[in-house]
Amino acid sequence: MTNASLLYFDNNATTAVDERVLEAMLPYFRETYGNASSRHPQGEAAGAAVAAARREVANLVGAAAPDQVVFTSGGTESDGAGILAAWSERPPGADTILVSAVEHPAVLAPAERVANVERVAVDANGRLDVEAALRRIEAGGIALVSAMYANNETGVVTPAADIARLGAAAHAAGAALQVDAVQAIGKIPVDFRALGADFLSLSAHKFHGPKGVGAWIVATERFPTVPALVAGGSQEAARRGGTLNVPGIVGLGAAARLAREAASDCVTEPRVAALRDAFEARVLAQFPGTRVIGAASPRLPNTSNLCFAELDGEALLMALAASGICASMGAACSATRRTASHVLLAYGLSAEEAARCLRFSFSRDTTEAEIEQGLDQLALLIAALAPTAR
């Protein structure tokens, strides 16, 4: 934590920039500030830093080569890029984009702008109906299948083997596979090639990098050319024009390296999962009727979505914020909307039940002491808001 008075349990919305990431970025604001496209020592040094970051990102996601990495402004742009590319190369007669019912709006909104969108159901624990998806792909007319790797609201993970089956079926039908891995990167291993994906999205600020920078991974063997996301420049092999955000890209590369190191230490992921499990166990024991959404499915180690009995989620969220505890009711990009989460509705919750759910998301920086302090404060607040709930 950077603020001793703050308990930050909203890491699926964004994470703190790692000090080592910040240190890596600073020289590219002050000393090595050249344009990465310029052909002089300042520019060449910046270009070399961009190339190094591209290799780090490729290594993190298991891309076949660094040139499969296109730097973007983040996950939303990358998701939209995959939809644009797949739609531009769709097979004859393909007029439909097939998505899971729990996709992020960054997928749903651009898909609905260009195509007929069909949603594949999930069960009460968020597990995708893979067999239904496979049958729909086989029926034809699909341009793109979009499968979220890990859900941002509940942490439920679609197994890599299931995603790979969807990819194989999509390719057999002439369609493409897109994987939104924004929440998965830095929390669980992600292997672009093993998934069989054509496009994959990630965002630096979800794994202790800076905001405003991400990457779009493209299977160049299937998509050697893609529509330019921004026309007018030759940057990113003419796939996205515009002056490169060198400090941000360097930060993304540093965050990717640290995430890969954390994944390989065999300690970080189990430690975070143990904190999450201890948090849930105490809440469930102390407040009967509380449910963990997606508890029976594979989940990210850091994410807990709790449905509290007889409590107003927004009132509890505001009380937590006033006490210095940061949590959320779902996707940060939808926080100002007072509508029920489409994710929780897809799980079979009623709008009333969805309004009682809060998401707590931890990080590799979260400590046991913070969890205990947060639990103590949560107990006080719930007792004040609903004395009979204890």
C-alpha positions in Angstrom: 0.0 0.0 0.0 1.1 3.5 -0.7 -1.2 5.2 1.8 -1.1 3.8 5.3 -4.7 4.9 5.9 -6.1 3.2 2.8 -7.0 -0.5 2.4 -7.1 -1.0 -1.4 -9.2 -4.1 -2.3 -10.1 -3.0 -5.9 -7.2 -4.3 -7.9 -9.4 -5.6 -10.7 -10.2 -2.0 -11.5 -6.5 -1.0 -11.4 -3.3 -1.7 -9.6 -0.6 0.4 -8.1 2.3 1.0 -10.4 5.2 -1.1 -9.1 8.2 1.1 -7.9 10.5 -0.9 -10.2 8.2 -0.1 -13.2 8.2 3.6 -12.3 12.0 3.6 -12.1 12.2 2.0 -15.5 9.9 4.6 -17.0 11.5 7.8 -15.6 14.6 8.0 -17.9 12.3 8.1 -20.9 10.6 11.2 -19.7 13.8 13.1 -18.9 17.1 11.7 -20.4 16.1 9.4 -23.3 13.2 11.4 -24.6 13.6 10.9 -28.3 10.9 9.9 -30.7 11.3 6.1 -31.2 10.9 6.6 -35.0 13.8 9.1 -35.3 17.1 8.1 -36.8 19.5 9.7 -34.4 21.0 8.5 -31.1 18.1 9.7 -28.9 15.5 8.2 -31.2 17.4 4.9 -31.6 17.8 4.6 -27.9 14.0 5.0 -27.5 13.4 2.6 -30.3 15.7 0.0 -28.6 13.7 0.4 -25.4 10.4 -0.2 -27.3 11.9 -3.3 -28.9 12.9 -4.7 -25.5 9.5 -4.1 -24.1 7.9 -5.8 -27.1 10.1 -8.9 -26.4 9.0 -8.8 -22.7 5.3 -8.8 -23.6 5.8 -11.5 -26.2 7.5 -13.7 -23.6 4.8 -13.0 -21.0 2.0 -14.3 -23.2 3.8 -16.9 -25.2 3.6 -15.2 -28.5 5.5 -16.8 -31.4 7.5 -13.6 -32.1 7.7 -10.0 -30.9 6.2 -8.7 -34.1 2.9 -10.2 -33.0 2.7 -7.5 -30.3 1.0 -4.3 -31.3 1.1 -1.5 -28.6 -2.3 0.1 -27.9 -3.9 2.4 -25.3 -5.2 -0.6 -23.4 -7.7 -3.4 -23.3 -10.6 -1.6 -24.7 -8.8 -0.6 -27.9 -7.3 -4.0 -28.2 -10.7 -5.7 -27.9 -12.1 -3.4 -30.6 -9.1 -4.0 -32.8 -9.8 -7.8 -32.8 -13.4 -7.3 -33.7 -12.4 -4.9 -36.6 -9.8 -7.3 -37.9 -12.0 -10.4 -37.8 -14.9 -8.6 -39.3 -12.8 -7.2 -42.2 -11.6 -10.8 -43.0 -14.9 -12.6 -42.3 -15.8 -15.6 -44.5 -18.6 -15.2 -47.1 -22.0 -15.3 -45.4 -20.7 -14.8 -41.9 -22.8 -12.1 -40.2 -22.6 -13.1 -36.6 -20.2 -12.6 -33.7 -20.5 -15.2 -31.0 -19.6 -14.1 -27.5 -20.0 -15.4 -23.9 -22.9 -13.8 -22.0 -20.4 -12.3 -19.6 -18.1 -10.5 -21.9 -16.8 -7.0 -21.0 -18.5 -4.0 -22.6 -15.3 -3.4 -24.5 -16.2 -6.5 -26.5 -20.0 -6.2 -26.6 -20.2 -2.6 -27.6 -18.0 -2.7 -30.7 -19.4 -6.1 -31.7 -22.9 -4.8 -31.6 -21.9 -1.9 -33.8 -20.9 -4.0 -36.8 -22.6 -7.4 -36.5 -25.4 -9.5 -35.2 -24.3 -10.7 -31.8 -25.3 -14.0 -30.2 -24.5 -14.7 -26.5 -23.6 -18.1 -25.2 -25.0 -18.8 -21.7 -23.1 -19.5 -18.5 -24.4 -21.5 -15.6 -24.9 -20.3 -12.0 -21.2 -20.5 -11.3 -20.2 -18.7 -14.5 -19.1 -21.8 -16.5 -19.5 -21.2 -20.2 -21.7 -23.7 -22.1 -18.9 -24.8 -24.4 -21.0 -27.5 -26.0 -23.7 -25.0 -27.0 -21.0 -22.7 -28.4 -19.5 -25.5 -30.4 -22.9 -26.4 -31.9 -23.5 -22.8 -32.9 -20.1 -22.5 -34.5 -20.7 -25.7 -36.5 -24.1 -24.3 -37.7 -22.2 -21.6 -39.6 -22.4 -17.9 -40.2 -19.9 -17.0 -37.5 -17.2 -14.4 -38.2 -15.6 -14.3 -34.7 -15.8 -16.1 -31.4 -14.9 -13.9 -28.4 -14.1 -15.7 -25.2 -13.2 -13.9 -22.0 -10.4 -15.8 -20.2 -11.1 -14.5 -16.7 -14.2 -12.5 -15.7 -13.5 -9.1 -14.2 -16.4 -9.1 -11.8 -16.3 -12.6 -10.4 -12.8 -13.9 -11.3 -14.3 -17.0 -12.9 -11.8 -18.5 -15.4 -12.7 -20.3 -18.6 -10.3 -23.2 -18.8 -7.6 -22.9 -21.4 -8.6 -26.3 -22.9 -12.1 -25.0 -23.4 -10.9 -21.9 -25.1 -8.7 -24.0 -27.3 -11.6 -26.1 -28.4 -13.6 -23.0 -29.4 -10.6 -21.8 -31.3 -10.2 -25.1 -33.2 -13.9 -25.1 -34.1 -13.8 -21.5 -35.2 -10.8 -22.0 -37.4 -12.5 -25.1 -39.0 -15.4 -22.9 -39.8 -13.2 -20.1 -41.2 -13.9 -17.8 -38.2 -11.4 -16.2 -35.8 -11.0 -16.5 -32.0 -10.5 -13.5 -29.8 -9.5 -13.8 -26.1 -9.9 -10.9 -23.7 -7.1 -11.7 -21.2 -7.1 -8.3 -19.5 -7.9 -9.6 -16.1 -6.0 -12.9 -16.4 -2.6 -11.4 -17.2 -0.4 -11.2 -14.2 -2.7 -13.4 -12.1 -2.6 -16.8 -13.9 -0.4 -18.1 -16.8 -1.6 -17.1 -20.3 -0.2 -18.9 -23.4 -1.3 -17.3 -26.6 -0.3 -20.2 -28.8 -1.8 -22.9 -26.6 -5.1 -21.1 -26.6 -5.2 -21.1 -30.4 -6.2 -17.5 -30.3 -6.0 -15.1 -33.3 -6.2 -12.0 -31.1 -5.5 -11.4 -27.4 -5.9 -8.3 -25.4 -4.1 -7.0 -22.3 -3.7 -3.8 -20.3 -0.7 -2.7 -18.3 -2.5 -1.1 -15.4 -4.1 -4.4 -14.4 -0.7 -5.9 -13.4 1.2 -3.0 -11.8 2.0 -1.1 -15.0 0.9 2.4 -16.0 -2.5 3.3 -17.3 -3.2 4.2 -20.9 -1.0 1.5 -22.5 -1.7 -2.1 -23.4 -1.1 -4.6 -26.2 -3.0 -6.4 -28.9 -1.5 -9.8 -29.8 -2.1 -10.9 -33.4 -1.5 -14.3 -34.8 0.4 -13.1 -37.8 0.4 -16.5 -39.5 -3.4 -16.2 -39.9 -3.7 -12.4 -40.1 -0.5 -11.2 -41.8 -2.2 -7.8 -42.4 -4.9 -6.1 -40.3 -6.8 -2.9 -40.7 -4.9 0.1 -39.3 -6.3 1.1 -35.9 -5.0 4.6 -36.5 -4.2 5.6 -40.1 -1.5 8.1 -41.1 1.7 6.7 -39.8 3.9 3.7 -40.3 4.4 2.9 -36.6 3.6 -0.6 -35.4 4.2 -2.0 -38.9 1.4 0.3 -40.1 -1.1 -1.4 -37.8 -1.4 1.7 -35.5 -0.1 5.0 -36.5 1.0 7.7 -34.2 4.0 8.6 -32.1 4.8 5.8 -29.7 4.2 6.3 -25.9 7.8 5.3 -25.1 7.6 5.7 -21.3 4.3 3.9 -21.1 5.6 1.1 -23.3 8.7 0.8 -21.3 6.5 0.5 -18.2 4.4 -2.2 -19.8 7.5 -4.1 -20.6 8.8 -3.8 -17.1 5.5 -4.9 -15.6 5.4 -7.9 -18.0 8.9 -8.9 -16.8 7.9 -8.7 -13.2 4.6 -10.6 -13.8 6.6 -13.4 -15.5 9.0 -13.5 -12.6 6.1 -13.6 -10.1 4.4 -16.4 -12.0 7.6 -18.5 -12.0 8.3 -18.2 -8.3 5.5 -20.6 -7.3 4.8 -18.5 -4.3 2.9 -15.4 -5.3 -0.2 -16.9 -6.8 -0.8 -19.4 -3.9 -0.1 -16.7 -1.3 -2.7 -14.4 -2.9 -5.2 -17.2 -3.2 -4.7 -18.1 0.5 -5.4 -14.5 1.5 -8.6 -14.5 -0.6 -9.7 -17.9 0.8 -9.1 -16.7 4.4 -11.1 -13.5 3.7 -14.0 -15.5 2.3 -14.0 -18.0 5.1 -14.3 -15.4 7.8 -17.0 -13.5 6.0 -19.1 -16.6 5.4 -18.7 -17.7 9.0 -19.5 -14.4 10.4 -22.4 -13.4 8.2 -24.8 -16.3 7.5 -26.5 -16.2 4.2 -23.6 -14.6 2.4 -22.6 -16.3 -0.9 -19.4 -16.4 -2.9 -20.4 -15.9 -6.6 -18.6 -18.5 -8.8 -17.3 -20.4 -5.9 -17.6 -23.8 -7.6 -15.6 -22.7 -10.7 -12.0 -22.1 -11.3 -11.3 -18.5 -10.3 -8.5 -15.9 -10.3 -6.6 -16.2 -7.0 -7.2 -12.6 -6.1 -11.0 -12.1 -6.7 -13.9 -12.5 -4.4 -17.5 -11.4 -5.4 -19.7 -11.6 -2.3 -23.5 -11.5 -2.2 -24.6 -10.3 1.2 -27.9 -11.2 2.7 -30.3 -8.4 3.4 -27.9 -5.6 2.7 -27.8 -2.8 0.2 -24.6 -3.2 -1.7 -24.2 0.5 -2.6 -24.8 1.5 1.1 -22.1 -0.9 2.2 -19.8 0.2 -0.6 -20.1 3.9 0.5 -19.6 3.0 4.1 -16.5 1.1 3.2 -15.2 4.0 1.2 -15.8 6.4 4.1 -13.8 4.1 6.2 -10.9 4.1 3.8 -11.6 0.7 2.2 -11.7 0.5 -1.6 -13.9 -2.1 -3.1 -16.4 -2.1 -6.0 -19.8 -3.4 -7.2 -18.3 -4.6 -10.5 -16.6 -3.2 -13.5 -15.1 0.2 -12.9 -16.1 1.4 -16.3 -19.7 0.9 -15.4 -19.6 2.2 -11.9 -21.7 5.3 -12.6 -24.5 3.2 -14.1 -27.3 2.2 -11.7 -28.3 -0.9 -13.6 -27.8 -4.5 -12.5 -24.6 -6.2 -13.7 -25.2 -8.2 -16.9 -22.6 -10.6 -15.6 -24.5 -11.4 -12.4 -27.8 -11.5 -14.2 -26.2 -14.1 -16.6 -25.3 -16.1 -13.5 -29.0 -16.3 -12.7 -29.1 -13.7 -9.9 -32.0 -11.4 -9.7 -31.5 -7.6 -10.0 -32.2 -7.4 -6.3 -29.5 -10.0 -5.5 -27.0 -8.4 -7.8 -27.5 -5.1 -5.9 -26.3 -6.9 -2.8 -23.0 -8.0 -4.3 -19.6 -6.4 -3.8 -16.3 -7.3 -5.4 -13.1 -7.4 -3.4 -9.9 -7.9 -5.5 -6.4 -8.2 -4.0 -2.9 -8.1 -5.4 0.6 -9.5 -4.9 1.1 -6.4 -2.6 -1.8 -7.2 -0.3 -0.8 -8.3 3.2 -2.4 -10.5 5.8 -2.5 -7.6 8.2 -4.5 -5.6 5.6 -7.0 -8.5 5.2 -7.5 -8.8 8.9 -7.9 -5.0 9.3 -10.4 -4.9 6.4 -12.4 -7.8 7.9 -12.6 -6.1 11.3 -13.9 -2.9 9.7 -16.3 -4.8 7.5 -17.8 -6.5 10.5 -18.4 -3.2 12.2 -20.0 -1.7 9.1 -22.3 -4.6 8.5 -23.4 -4.6 12.1 -24.2 -1.0 11.8 -26.1 -1.3 8.5 -27.9 -4.6 9.3 -27.7 -5.5 13.0 -29.7 -8.6 12.5 -27.4 -10.0 9.9 -24.9 -11.2 12.4 
